[in-house]
Each structure stands twice: as structure tokens, then as C-alpha cells.
Amino acid sequence: MERGPLYCPPPGLADCVRNGLIMTPPDDHYLLPAALNPLLIVILSGAIRVPLDDGGEVELPGLCLSGASRCFRRGRALPDTRMLTVSLLPGAARLLFGASGRDTIDRVFGLDALLPRSRRGLMRRLEGRLADLADGAGAGRQVEAVWDFLLELRLVPLAAPDIRLLPAQFGGAPAQLAAAWGLGLRQFERRFLDSYGQPLRAYRRQLRFNRMLGGFGGEPGSWATLAADSGYADQAHLIRDVRRFTGHSPAALLRSVHSRDPAFWAYRVAPTLRRQHFGPDGF
């Protein structure tokens, strides 16, 4: 996979966007791990296709929101595909597009299906600018066009912000977290589900896996040691989560990654870059 530098958003998007990354994935099938973070995907050239339940494929819209996911995901990049991924902070999808975590988890939406009619003109304007910049204008100007689009959306939020917890807070007792937000426990649980797309307990499980995956890349000394270092009760629980969130056993995952199988390009992204783009907890 080829990639460019990270693009930092303007100050007006600091509460919504972590950064943007332009990448050129291999023109082949790919497999992505489950992701805690929603992404705005902008297809700059080529196309991405994802499988359907009936065995067919559907092409992603050029501007789409990919929600967080609780399972591994498959797709296929066509030749010469080049895309910008914009890493969104928790709650950003609601502010910018009016979409909650519960509405978008495990789903991908074209922006025209999310934005109200009154805002689709902004999207058409962005599409026009990107088309005009397609011939050698430079990646920086394409990213700038996307930032301008998001800034216009941010000026008038479509909904109140979601609950957003700091990384260190996820280990807190639910009752304490609820009290910190001035909410009753059940109200907090409903708000958390609406914000993050899954209950706190399930989110914590996936968060533990993602943190383990954050350092993935080298051969572990033993899976039992890795399980203990990552907070798993035993090796069996780690193996269960690896299968659930990647679609492979730990041994098969390592074998595929280290054999340079192009379908596993996402796992070969340097851990430092992964944390910078997706946040401290990885994907």
C-alpha cells in the first residue's frame, strides 16, 4: 500500500476530525479488522467494491461514511484506486451528518443518504471541486476541498453532541461514569449505546482487542504472554477475539501478514501511523 502524509484539519474541525490520510491500496481483495472508529471515505480515483450477501458486489459511493464495525470487513480495490480516509472523533458523525453510532455501526452510507436535502448542495459542490482537481492539482488541494466541506457542515451542527469518553475513562465503573455525566445508570447506558453503537461491556471487549492489535506486527514470544500483557484472562479468550474481529486464527493471521499477502495490507501499517491516524486505540 502506498500512502501520503497525514493531513491535519483546520482548528474549526478540532472537535470532529483527527486527521486525513491519502492511500493507494493494492488492486485486489482485502480484509480489514473490526474498527472502533467511523471514517469518512473519499474515493479520489478508481473504485472500492464490497461484497453482498448474495455473492455479488456493490461499489461504494465516492463520498461515504463507514461506521464502526463489530466484525471483520471485506472489500476489493479496483486498479488505480486512490482514496482519502478522514478519521472521525466520537460524536463527529452526529454533528456533521446527523448520524448516531447506533444508526451507522456495521454499515456504510453514501453521504447523499445521510445529509438532509438542504445540505446536499454542499456535497455537490465538493464533488465538483474534486472533479476539477483530478488532473494533477495536488493532494493538498483535494484535502483542502474536503476540509472546506466539513467546515461548512460544522457551522450548523445537525444534532447535539454524543457522549465522548477519554481513553482512560473506559475502565471506570458504569455507575461512576454515569454520575460524571450527571445521568442515571440506565440513561447513561442508552446514551452510550446511541453514541458508540454497542453497549459499554461489548465496546470494552473490542477496545481490549484493538489495544492488543495496536502493537501487532512482530512475532510474539507466545500467545499466552501476549494475552496476559493485553489484559486477557487466558490465551483462549484472546484466540476467540482474534477469530471474531479478524476472521482468522492467530496463527493464520500471522502467516498471512508475514507472507505479504496483499489482502492483509491494513495489518502492515506501521503501529505509530496507525495510532496517529485512528487514535491511541488503533482501528
N, C-alpha and C positions, 0 to 999 in steps of 0.2 A: 504494500500500500504506500502510495506517495502522499505526502501531506505538506501543507504550508505552515506558516507561523500561526500562533494564537492571536486572534484579534480581540482586543479589549473593547467593551462597549463604552459609549459616552456616559458621563455622570448621570444623565436623566434616566438611564436604564439600570442603575446600580442595584436596585431592589428587585429586578426581574431577570437579568441576564448575567451569567457567569462570564462567558466569552464565546467566540466563534472559531471554528476550525474548518479549513477547506481541505478536502481529501479526495484522492483518486483511488477508489477501491479496485482490487483485481476484477477483471471482467469474467466473473464466474459465480457459482453459488457460494453463499456464505452462511455462517451460523453465528449468531450473537447470543451472549448470555442474557439472562433476565436483568432488567435495568430498573433502578430505583428512580431515575431522573427522566422527566419528559424532555423531548428535543423538538426544536423547530428544524425541519429539514428543507433546504432549498436546493433543488436539482438545477445546477448551472448548465450542464450538458449531459447527453446520454439519458439513461433512464434506470430506475430501480423497479424490479418486479417482485411481488411477494406471492406465496402460494395460497390457493384457496382449498377449502375442504374437499372439493370435488376433483382435485388433482390439477386444476387449471392454475392460471396465474393472472394477476391484475397489476397494472402499472400504477405506481404511486403518483399522485398529483405533483406538479412541480413545486408547490408550496404546501407543506403538510405538517401537522402536529402529530408526533409519535408519543403516545402516553407512556407512562411507566409500565413495566410488564412483570408478571409473576412467573413467567416461564421463558425458556429459550425461544429465539425467533429465527426464522429462516428468510432468505431472500436471494435475489440474483441481480448482480450489476451487469448491465449491458456494456459493450465496448465503449471506451472514451467517456465513461461516466465521471463526472466531477461534481461534487456537492459540498455545500456549506452546512455544517451542523452547528446549531446555536444551543448551547447548554442553558436550560432554563432553571431558575431557582424555584424552590417550593412556593406554590401560590401564584407564580407568574402566569400560568395558563389561564387562571381565572381572571386576573387583572387585565390581561391583554386580549384574550379571546372569549372570556365568559364561560370557560370550561373547567369543571371541578376535576379533582383527581379521581373521584369515583366514576365520573362520566367517561373519562378517557383511558383508564387503565386497561392494558391489553388491547388497545385499539389505535388505529391510525386514521386521522381525519384530514381531508383537504380543507384548507382554510375557508374556502367558499361555503363549506357545510357548517362552519362554526361561526363565522362573522355575521352579524346582522346585516340586512340589506344596506343600511345606511353607511356601513364601513367597507363594503366590497369595492367601492371606487378606489379606496386606498390600495387595496390589493392589486387591482387592475393597473394602477399607476406604477406599482413596484414591478409587476410583470413587464410593463413597457420599458421601464428603465433597465431592467436586466437584459431584455432583448437588445436594446440599443448598445449595451456594454459587452455584448457577447464576443465581439471581434477585437480581441487584443487590448481592451481598455485597462486591464489590470485587475487583479483580485481585490485590491484595496478599495477600488471604486464600487465594485459589486457589493462588498461587505458594507460600505457606507450607505448604499441604497437600502439595504435591509435594516440598518440601524435607523435611518430616517423613517422608514415604515413603522417600526416598532415604537419609536418616539411619538409618532402621531397617535398610535393606539393608546400609549401610556398616558397621554394628556387627559383623557377622559376614561377612567377605568370602567370596565363593564360590570364589575361586581366588587363587593367588599373583599379584602384580602383573607386568605386562608390562615389557619393555624400554621405556624412555622416554628419548629423546634431547632435549637442549636445541636450540633453533633453530640456534645457531652450530656444533653438532656434526655436522650433516648433510653438511658439506663435507669432513669428515675421511676419511682412507683407511680402508677396511673393516678392515684388519688392526689399525690403531691403535684403532678403535672397539671391536673385539673384545677387545683387550688391556685397554682401560679397564674393560670389564665382567668381566674375568677369564675370558674364553671363548676357545676356539679359533675360527678364522675360520668354519668350516662350522657350528659350533654357534651362533655369533652370527648367521649368515645365516638359519638355521632359526628362531631366536628372533625376529629382526626380522620375518620373514615372518609369523610367528604373531601378532606384536603389531600390525603396521601393515597386514597384508593383502596386501602385494605386496613384491617384492624391493627392496632399497635403491636399486638403479640406477633402477628404474621410479618409485619414490617420489620420488627426486631430480628426475626429469624433470617429474613433476606439480607438485612443490614450486616449481620454477623458473617454471612457467606460472602457478601461483597467486600468486606474488610479483609477477609482471608484471601480473596481473589486479587485484592489490590497489590499484593506482593508476589503474585504468581508470575512465573517466568523461568526460574531456575529449578533444578531437580531438588525436591525436598529430601531431607535426610530420611524421614519416614513419615507416612501419613498420620501415624499416631502422634508424633511430635507436633506436626502441623495442626492437628485437631486440638491438641492441648493448648498450643500457643494462640489459637484463634478463639478460644473460649468454648469449644465443643466438649460435651461430656465424655465422648469417646469417638473412636475412629468411625464407627458405624454411622453415627449421626452426620459426620462430615460427608461420607460417601453418599448418603441419602440426599443431602442437599446439593452436592455436585451433580448427581444424576438429574435432580429436579430442575435446577437452574441453568444447566448447560446441555442436558440431553445425553451426556456421556458419563461413563465411569471415570474416576480419577486417572486410572492407568491409560484408558483410551484417549482422554483429553490430552494428557502429557504427550502421548505418542503422536497425536495429530498435530499438536502445536510445534513440537520439535522436529517433525518431518517437513516442516514448512508447507503444510497443506494450505493452499490459498483460501480455503473456506474458513480458516481459523485466524484470519489476519487480525481481527479485533483483539485477540489474546496476546498478540505480539506487540501491541502498542506499549511503548515504554511506560513502566509504572508511574514515573514522575509526570509524564504528559497526561496519562490517564487521570491522575489526581487533579492536575491543573484544569483540565477541560471539564471533567464530570464532577469534581469536588473531592473532598477528602475520603469519601467512602466509595470511590470508584464509580462503575457504571450506574 
